[in-house]
């Protein structure tokens, strides 16, 4: 169909022969450019692979750390009951208790929201598995305490609790 001269015109043989002096061969600068381009693509592919694996590894480590914190933070229901009974259903910061509220009206103490709290917080290395690291707190004191305050710091902050209630005051 095509003669040899027609094919060289279609493929650019005339262009290459003008640059290199040889018909049908690629110029050296084009081969060098292609090699450099291939090297750049391979380096970029390697870099992307390394970054992807690094990111995946960080995600796995973070998920593992979150699982470990969840296990340390978790307090078993049996441990909660034991802490409440040990502390006589009394907040260890403000002193409010079920018995105190029941003295005003039978059953009122059932509405006191008590929570088991970590004395040494999970963020500072405490665990929920150690019963000696748990205490009974009312919900207000537990929210004020958070994970970074001690009982004494919260006690200095509050303006409520058993110390502020008079037995002869009227409701």
Secondary structure, 3 states (H helix, E strand, C coil): CCCHHHHHHHHCHHHHHHHHCCCCCCCHHHHHHHHHHHHHHHHHHHHHHHHHHHHHHHHHHHHHHHHHHHHHHCCCHHHHHHHHHHCCCECCCCCCEHHHHHHHCCCHHHHCCEEEEECCCHHHCCCCCCHHHEEEEEHHHHHHHCCCCCHHHHHHHCCCCHHHCCCCCCC
